[in-house]
Amino acid sequence: MRCRLGESRRCTGGRAHSQCVCLTFDYELFFGQSGTVGRCLLEPTEHILALLSQTGHAATFFVDALLLERLSSVRQEANTYQRVLEQLCRMISRGHRIELHLHSSWLDAKYDNGCWVFPHHGHYRLQSLPTTTVTDLLVRGTELLEVVGRAVSADYKVVAFRAGGWCIQPFGPLKEGFRKAGLVIDSSVAPGLRDRGGVQVFDFSHAPSAPLWRFSDDPCVIDLQGSFWEVPISVYRRTWRDRVRTLYYMKTRREERYGDGTGADGGIQLHSSLFSKLRPYDAILSTDGSSRGLLGRYLRTGTGGLAVVLNHPKYLLKETGIMSLGECAQYRSVLLKDVISLVTSERGRDND
C-alpha cells in the first residue's frame, strides 16, 4: 500500500507514521580534492544498496553525467568506468532510478595520477556557460544516462534533474535544455535556504512551502500552466540543541567517512547563520556527515507528509551512516518520479 500524505499509517513493524520518504543521493566526487571513485562512490554505494535491499526501499540517484564522460575518456580509468556502469545497472535492476545531475566544473578538470584537479571553479554554475552549451550538456547527459538505463530496461527514460550545488537560478539558460532533453522534474530547490557567496549562488528564501508545484521560468514561482514540476528538497529548522549534539559528537567520536576528497575552496554554505555557533538555522534534510539522528527525529514529527531526503555516498559515515539511513526503514518510500502522481492523486481524493 502506498503512503497517503497527511494520513497516519502503520508499517509492518506496527509503528504509526504519517511520513512518506523520497530518498535521493547525489552520485558525485568532491570538487576541491576530488577523491577516488572507489572511496567516494563505489564502496559507500554498495553499503547503501545493501541496506535498501533489506528495507525494501527504492531510491533515486542523481548521477553526475559529466563525471561519467570524463571517466570514459581516460584510459587509466577504463576499469573504474566499467565498475561504475555495472553499479548503475544494478541500481536500476533493483528498482532504483538514475536521474541527471551536472557539475560543469568537470569541463575544466584535469586528470593527474589517479585524481582529478579542478584548477578553478569559474564554470561551477551552468549559468556561467553560453545557453547553447548548457542545452547541449543537458541533452548529452540525459542521453548518456538513458543508454545506461536501457541496458536494463528498453524504455528507460530520464525525467528529473538536480543542479550541481543546487544552482538552478536563473532557470532561463536551462529551459531549452529541459525541453529538448525531455526533463520534466527539477529537485534543486531547498525552500528558505540561500547562498550568495563562494562558488554557489542560489536564493530559495521565497520558495513556496509545498510538497511540489508547477513552474515555467522560475522554479521558485508557481505557474499552474507551467511545463515543469519542482519537487523540493525537504528543509528543517536545526535548533541550538541539534547543534550542541553535533558538536559534542564530533568532539567525542572522530568518525571517518568513506569519501577521501575535500570540498571546493570556500566551502558549501547553506545559510549565512552557519557562521554562528549555536544560532538556529534552516538546513537540508540529510543523513550526510554529522546529521545522524536528525532524520529520525524529523520523520517522527510527521509534520511534512512527504520528506525528500538528500544524501551523498561520499559523505557516508563508516560507523553510523547506514544506521542513520536505516531510520527510514519504518516509513513508506516513493521514487522521485512518482511523487507527482502520488501527491496529485491524494489532492484529488481530498477534494472528493
C-alpha positions as CSV (number, residue, x, y, z in Angstrom):
1,M,0.0,0.0,0.0
2,R,1.3,3.4,-0.9
3,C,1.8,6.2,1.6
4,R,-1.1,8.6,1.8
5,L,0.1,12.1,2.5
6,G,-1.2,13.6,5.7
7,E,-2.7,10.3,6.9
8,S,-1.2,8.2,9.6
9,R,-0.5,4.5,8.7
10,R,1.3,1.7,10.3
11,C,4.3,-0.1,8.9
12,T,4.8,-3.8,9.1
13,G,6.5,-3.3,12.4
14,G,3.3,-1.8,13.8
15,R,4.6,1.7,14.3
16,A,2.4,4.6,13.4
17,H,3.7,7.2,11.0
18,S,2.4,9.9,8.7
19,Q,5.5,10.4,6.5
20,C,6.4,9.2,3.0
21,V,10.1,9.3,2.3
22,C,11.7,10.0,-1.0
23,L,15.4,9.1,-0.7
24,T,17.8,10.8,-3.1
25,F,21.5,10.5,-3.5
26,D,23.9,12.8,-5.4
27,Y,26.3,10.4,-7.1
28,E,29.4,12.6,-7.4
29,L,33.0,13.3,-6.4
30,F,34.4,16.2,-4.4
31,F,35.4,19.4,-6.2
32,G,38.4,20.5,-4.1
33,Q,40.5,17.4,-3.9
34,S,38.3,15.0,-6.0
35,G,38.9,11.9,-4.0
36,T,38.8,8.5,-5.7
37,V,35.8,6.9,-7.4
38,G,36.3,3.7,-5.3
39,R,36.2,5.5,-1.9
40,C,33.7,8.2,-2.8
41,L,31.2,6.2,-4.8
42,L,31.6,2.5,-5.4
43,E,32.3,1.4,-1.8
44,P,29.7,3.6,0.1
45,T,27.1,3.0,-2.6
46,E,27.4,-0.8,-2.2
47,H,26.6,-0.4,1.5
48,I,23.7,1.9,0.7
49,L,22.3,-0.6,-1.9
50,A,22.6,-3.5,0.6
51,L,20.6,-1.5,3.2
52,L,17.9,-0.6,0.6
53,S,17.6,-4.3,-0.3
54,Q,17.0,-5.1,3.4
55,T,14.4,-2.4,3.9
56,G,12.7,-2.7,0.5
57,H,13.1,1.0,-0.2
58,A,13.6,2.4,-3.7
59,A,15.9,5.4,-4.1
60,T,16.7,8.0,-6.8
61,F,20.4,8.5,-7.6
62,F,21.3,11.8,-9.3
63,V,24.3,10.8,-11.4
64,D,26.9,13.4,-12.4
65,A,26.9,12.7,-16.2
66,L,30.0,14.8,-16.8
67,L,31.9,12.6,-14.3
68,L,30.9,9.6,-16.4
69,E,32.0,11.4,-19.6
70,R,35.4,12.3,-18.2
71,L,36.0,8.8,-16.8
72,S,35.2,7.2,-20.1
73,S,37.9,9.4,-21.8
74,V,40.8,8.4,-19.6
75,R,42.4,5.1,-20.5
76,Q,43.7,4.5,-17.0
77,E,40.2,4.7,-15.6
78,A,38.6,2.2,-18.0
79,N,38.2,-0.4,-15.4
80,T,36.8,2.1,-12.9
81,Y,34.4,3.4,-15.5
82,Q,33.1,-0.2,-16.2
83,R,32.6,-0.8,-12.4
84,V,30.5,2.4,-12.2
85,L,28.4,1.4,-15.2
86,E,27.8,-2.0,-13.6
87,Q,26.8,-0.4,-10.3
88,L,24.4,1.9,-12.0
89,C,22.8,-1.0,-13.9
90,R,22.4,-3.0,-10.7
91,M,20.7,0.0,-9.2
92,I,18.1,0.1,-12.0
93,S,17.6,-3.7,-11.9
94,R,16.8,-3.5,-8.2
95,G,14.1,-0.9,-8.8
96,H,16.1,2.3,-8.1
97,R,16.3,5.2,-10.5
98,I,19.2,7.2,-12.0
99,E,18.4,10.8,-13.0
100,L,20.5,13.7,-14.3
101,H,23.0,15.7,-12.2
102,L,25.5,18.0,-13.7
103,H,28.6,19.7,-12.2
104,S,30.0,21.8,-15.0
105,S,33.4,22.2,-13.2
106,W,34.2,19.0,-15.0
107,L,34.7,21.0,-18.2
108,D,37.9,22.4,-16.7
109,A,39.1,19.3,-14.8
110,K,42.5,17.7,-15.5
111,Y,43.4,14.1,-14.7
112,D,46.6,13.8,-12.7
113,N,48.0,10.5,-11.4
114,G,44.7,8.9,-10.4
115,C,42.9,12.0,-9.2
116,W,41.1,15.0,-10.8
117,V,42.3,18.5,-10.4
118,F,40.0,21.5,-10.7
119,P,42.2,24.5,-11.5
120,H,39.3,26.9,-10.9
121,H,35.5,27.0,-10.4
122,G,34.7,29.6,-13.0
123,H,32.2,27.2,-14.5
124,Y,30.8,25.7,-11.3
125,R,27.4,27.1,-12.3
126,L,25.8,26.1,-15.6
127,Q,24.7,29.7,-15.9
128,S,28.3,30.7,-16.5
129,L,28.2,29.0,-19.9
130,P,26.5,30.0,-23.1
131,T,22.9,28.8,-23.3
132,T,23.7,26.7,-26.3
133,T,26.4,24.9,-24.3
134,V,24.0,24.4,-21.4
135,T,21.4,22.9,-23.7
136,D,24.0,20.5,-25.2
137,L,25.2,19.4,-21.7
138,L,21.6,18.7,-20.6
139,V,20.8,16.7,-23.7
140,R,24.1,14.9,-23.8
141,G,23.9,14.0,-20.1
142,T,20.3,12.7,-20.4
143,E,21.2,10.6,-23.4
144,L,24.2,9.1,-21.7
145,L,22.2,8.0,-18.7
146,E,19.4,6.7,-20.9
147,V,22.0,4.5,-22.7
148,V,22.9,3.1,-19.3
149,G,19.3,2.6,-18.2
150,R,18.3,0.9,-21.5
151,A,20.9,-1.7,-21.0
152,V,18.5,-2.9,-18.2
153,S,15.1,-1.6,-19.3
154,A,14.5,-1.0,-23.1
155,D,12.2,2.0,-22.5
156,Y,14.1,3.7,-19.7
157,K,13.6,7.5,-19.7
158,V,15.4,10.1,-17.6
159,V,12.9,12.6,-16.4
160,A,14.4,14.5,-13.5
161,F,17.3,16.9,-12.8
162,R,19.2,18.3,-9.9
163,A,21.6,21.2,-10.4
164,G,25.2,20.9,-9.2
165,G,25.4,22.9,-6.0
166,W,21.6,23.5,-6.3
167,C,22.5,26.4,-8.7
168,I,19.2,26.2,-10.6
169,Q,18.8,30.0,-10.8
170,P,18.3,31.8,-13.1
171,F,16.4,29.0,-14.9
172,G,16.3,30.7,-18.3
173,P,19.6,29.3,-19.6
174,L,18.4,25.7,-18.7
175,K,14.9,25.9,-20.0
176,E,15.5,25.0,-23.6
177,G,17.8,22.1,-22.5
178,F,15.0,20.8,-20.3
179,R,12.6,20.8,-23.2
180,K,15.0,19.2,-25.7
181,A,16.1,16.6,-23.2
182,G,12.6,15.7,-22.1
183,L,13.2,16.7,-18.5
184,V,10.0,17.5,-16.6
185,I,11.1,17.5,-12.9
186,D,13.6,19.6,-11.0
187,S,14.7,18.8,-7.5
188,S,17.2,21.5,-6.7
189,V,15.2,23.9,-4.6
190,A,15.5,23.8,-0.8
191,P,12.8,26.3,0.4
192,G,14.1,29.0,2.7
193,L,17.8,28.5,2.0
194,R,20.2,30.9,0.3
195,D,23.8,31.3,-0.5
196,R,25.1,34.3,-2.4
197,G,28.8,33.8,-1.8
198,G,31.6,31.3,-2.7
199,V,31.1,29.0,-5.6
200,Q,27.4,28.5,-5.0
201,V,24.8,31.1,-5.8
202,F,21.1,30.5,-5.0
203,D,18.3,32.1,-3.2
204,F,15.3,30.0,-2.3
205,S,14.1,32.3,0.5
206,H,10.8,33.0,-1.2
207,A,10.1,29.4,-2.5
208,P,6.7,28.0,-1.7
209,S,6.0,25.8,1.2
210,A,4.5,22.9,-0.6
211,P,5.4,19.3,-1.5
212,L,5.6,20.2,-5.2
213,W,4.4,22.8,-7.7
214,R,4.4,23.6,-11.4
215,F,6.7,26.2,-12.8
216,S,7.7,27.8,-16.1
217,D,10.5,30.3,-15.9
218,D,11.5,30.3,-12.2
219,P,11.5,27.1,-10.1
220,C,10.6,29.2,-7.0
221,V,7.4,30.7,-8.6
222,I,4.3,28.7,-9.0
223,D,2.8,28.7,-12.5
224,L,-0.3,26.4,-12.7
225,Q,0.2,26.2,-16.5
226,G,3.9,25.5,-16.3
227,S,5.6,22.7,-18.2
228,F,7.9,21.7,-15.4
229,W,7.5,20.4,-11.8
230,E,9.6,21.3,-8.8
231,V,9.9,18.6,-6.1
232,P,11.8,20.5,-3.5
233,I,14.3,19.1,-1.0
234,S,13.0,19.0,2.5
235,V,14.3,21.5,5.0
236,Y,14.0,21.6,8.7
237,R,14.8,24.0,11.5
238,R,18.1,23.0,13.1
239,T,17.9,24.2,16.7
240,W,20.7,25.0,19.1
241,R,20.1,21.7,20.8
242,D,20.8,19.9,17.5
243,R,24.0,21.9,17.1
244,V,25.1,21.1,20.6
245,R,24.5,17.4,20.0
246,T,26.6,17.6,16.8
247,L,29.4,19.5,18.4
248,Y,29.5,17.0,21.3
249,Y,29.5,14.0,18.9
250,M,32.3,15.5,16.8
251,K,34.4,16.1,19.8
252,T,33.9,12.7,21.4
253,R,33.9,10.5,18.3
254,R,36.3,11.1,15.4
255,E,34.2,9.1,12.9
256,E,35.6,8.6,9.4
257,R,33.6,8.9,6.3
258,Y,34.1,6.8,3.1
259,G,34.9,9.7,0.8
260,D,38.6,10.6,0.6
261,G,38.3,14.0,-1.0
262,T,37.6,17.6,0.1
263,G,35.1,20.2,-1.0
264,A,35.7,23.2,-3.2
265,D,37.5,26.2,-1.7
266,G,35.2,28.4,0.2
267,G,33.1,25.5,1.3
268,I,29.5,24.9,0.7
269,Q,27.5,27.3,2.9
270,L,23.8,26.5,3.2
271,H,22.9,29.6,5.2
272,S,24.7,32.7,6.4
273,S,23.9,31.8,10.0
274,L,26.2,28.8,9.8
275,F,28.9,31.2,10.9
276,S,27.2,31.3,14.3
277,K,28.0,28.5,16.7
278,L,24.6,28.0,18.2
279,R,22.1,30.1,16.4
280,P,19.2,28.1,14.8
281,Y,19.2,27.9,11.0
282,D,17.4,26.1,8.2
283,A,19.2,23.0,6.9
284,I,18.6,20.4,4.2
285,L,17.2,17.1,5.5
286,S,20.0,14.7,5.1
287,T,21.9,11.8,6.6
288,D,25.3,13.3,5.5
289,G,28.1,13.6,7.9
290,S,27.2,14.7,11.4
291,S,23.4,14.8,10.7
292,R,22.8,11.4,12.1
293,G,19.8,11.1,14.3
294,L,18.2,14.2,13.0
295,L,16.4,12.4,10.2
296,G,14.7,10.1,12.6
297,R,13.6,13.0,14.8
298,Y,12.2,14.9,11.8
299,L,10.3,11.9,10.4
300,R,8.8,11.1,13.8
301,T,7.2,14.5,14.0
302,G,5.1,13.6,11.0
303,T,4.7,17.2,10.0
304,G,5.8,17.2,6.4
305,G,3.7,14.5,4.7
306,L,6.4,14.0,2.2
307,A,10.1,14.1,3.1
308,V,12.6,14.4,0.2
309,V,15.9,13.5,1.7
310,L,19.2,14.5,0.1
311,N,22.3,12.3,0.7
312,H,25.7,11.8,-0.8
313,P,27.6,8.5,-0.9
314,K,30.8,10.4,-0.4
315,Y,29.7,11.7,2.9
316,L,28.5,8.4,4.3
317,L,30.0,7.8,7.8
318,K,31.6,4.4,8.2
319,E,30.1,3.6,11.7
320,T,26.8,5.4,11.8
321,G,26.0,6.3,8.3
322,I,24.0,3.2,7.5
323,M,22.4,3.4,10.9
324,S,21.1,6.9,10.0
325,L,19.7,5.8,6.7
326,G,18.1,2.9,8.5
327,E,15.9,5.3,10.4
328,C,13.8,5.5,7.2
329,A,13.0,1.7,7.3
330,Q,9.7,2.1,9.1
331,Y,8.4,4.7,6.7
332,R,6.9,4.3,3.2
333,S,9.1,5.2,0.3
334,V,8.4,6.8,-3.1
335,L,10.6,7.4,-6.1
336,L,11.0,11.0,-7.1
337,K,9.4,10.4,-10.5
338,D,6.3,9.0,-8.7
339,V,5.9,12.0,-6.3
340,I,3.8,13.9,-8.8
341,S,1.2,11.2,-9.3
342,L,1.2,10.4,-5.5
343,V,0.6,14.0,-4.4
344,T,-1.9,14.9,-7.1
345,S,-3.9,11.7,-6.5
346,E,-4.1,12.5,-2.8
347,R,-5.2,16.0,-3.5
348,G,-7.9,14.6,-5.8
349,R,-9.2,12.3,-3.1
350,D,-9.1,15.1,-0.5
351,N,-11.3,17.2,-2.8
352,D,-13.9,14.5,-3.3
